[in-house]
Amino acid sequence: MTEDTVKKIIESIGEDPAREGLADTPKRVSKAWGHLMQGYSQDPAGILGKAIFSESCDQMVIVKDIEVYSMCEHHMLPFFGKCHIGYIAKGRVYGVSKLARLVDCFSRRLQLQERLTRQIAESLMGPIDAEGVGVVIEARHLCMMMRGVSKQNSVMVTSSMLGSFRDEPAARAEFLQLIG
């Protein structure tokens, strides 16, 4: 978002962008939006491809409580929460920090939580030919909390289960139990 765009927004709500408290706001907002939307300039496959390792692992790998910060594409207000990722490896594993980077890559875009959950799961399945992948996101949406229905304690939960996590109830149940 350009500084001129931010100035126009400030003016459109009846404020003076030259006022002392707002004078540097267009610059700060422009910089903040650059950070919040950096996912558009990142390549998910490139993030994961740098950290795939051969390992004789055929068990479930779980990383839970990965912080998620994103922007609702309908109201351009934040939603935030936690992402839990699990996969069953077949001889190759991901570097753990790349899972968090992948979450950031997709969440730093205008998003729907449902799409975000699916994008993460689909990106993880192929590169290591995982037996199964499960992703669960629990998030609070400011568009529900600050406007409209104003429900302060609502939490949206979405899941995407692929491969054995979708087809085998025992694998799905183990994953859901382990993420709590």
C-alpha positions, 0 to 999 in steps of 0.5 A: 500500500503506497503512502499516498493511498494511506493519506487518502484513506486518512482524509476519507475518514475526515482526519488531517494526514498532516496532524502531528500524530498522523504525519508519519502514519502513511509511511508506517502503514505502508511499511507495515502492509509490506510486511503483512503481505510479504507472502505474495513475494515468497515461493512455498516450494522454494521454502520447503525445497531447501530443507528436505532431509533423508531420514529412516522415519516412517512415523508421525511428525507433529509441530503444534502451536505455530503462531498464525497472523493473517488478514481476512480478505473480506474485511481486511482485518486481522485474524490470528491463532495457532496452526498444528501440522502433522505428517507421516514421513516415508523416508524424508522429513522437513526441517522443522523451521521450514514448516513455520516459514510455510505457514507465514508464507501463506498467512502473509496474504489476504486469506480465508482461513479455510483456504490457508489450511488447505494450502499448507496441507497441499504444499506439504504432501508432495515434496516428501511423498508423505503418507498423510498430512493433517493441518488444523488452524484455530483462529480468532477473527477481528472481523467477528470480534470488532464489527458485525456480530461482535462475538468476542470469544468465538474461535474458528477451527478448520482442518485439512486432512490428506492421504492417511489422515483422511482415509484412516480413522486411526491416523486422524484420531492419533493426530487430533489427540496429540495436538490436544 
